[in-house]
Amino acid sequence: MILLSQLAGEEKILYSRFRDAINAARLKNQMKFIGFLDIRQQEILKTTALSEKFSSWRLFGGFPEAERKVAGFFPDYIDWEESSSSLFPVVPITARFREQDKLSHRDFLGSLMSLRISREMIGDILVGNGIAVFFVLIQAVSPILSEIKKVGQVGVHFEEGAKNLELVRPVITPLSGTVHSQRLDAVVSFLTRLSREKAQELIRQEWVKVDGQIRTDLAGMVEEKRHLSIRGYGKYVIYSFDGITKKGRLRIAAGHYQ
């Protein structure tokens, strides 16, 4: 649970931006957009909206499985079901390059930010063989299409749209089993197939992030729908903790991003 009173630095500024957007939607009937937001920032938004008793907001990242999402704040008269996601200033860009040339998420992010495009204007970047699809705010489209000819040393052709999103969608391998509890060390042990002691060492070394934040509290609880990144092992999502076995262990369902 995020405590708004304990926010500091950039997170406190973001909290103020959320409140300003809520007031603009509620009092002035204006639509406002903030983002792209990472998972931690989305949690701050959810807590802020709850505190402000404001429900006319949505998150959209360009496709259902998106991790980074834009926050939209809407007047009450907006029919969300009818207007759908078309209101959001989110645009997909497809990049094509030779399959023998290997490019990574980091390569594309570096090229985009070299144009002085802020991280907040860039959503998920999905990279496949000879193709990448990423999502940006609409004001970033023109400089990307007109100014980027290479990513690293690789020639790349950019076009607006995402007709082949299925080629780069993340593959998530399902995982299921049991854990002693929802403690962080128990969950990391299950995900990595390491002993509890070795899992604890990963946590102490600050190699484990939950929703983008380093966690070092071995006994801290991991909630459903959380995303974990473990250095050397990859990225995971916790789907559910559901039921107790006859031996008193907790059933867990998770996914491993490939």
ZILIN-V768568 format. One line per field, one symbol per residue. ss: DSSP state (H for helix, E for strand, C for the rest). A space follows every 10 residues. Layout:
BEGIN
ss: ???
END
This chain:
BEGIN
ss: CCCHHHCCHH HHHHHHHHHH HHHHHHHHCC CEEEEEECHH HHHHHHHHHH HCCCCCEEEE CCCCCCCCEE EEECCCCCCH HHHHHHHCCE EEEEEECCCC CCCCHHHHHH HHHCCCCCHH HEEEEEECCC EEEEEEEHHH HHHHHHHCCE ECCEECEEEE CCCCHHHCCC CEEEEEEEEC CCEHHHHHHH HHCCCHHHHH HHHHCCCEEE CCEECCCCCC ECCCCCEEEE CCCEEEEEEE EEEECCCCCE EEEEEEEC
END
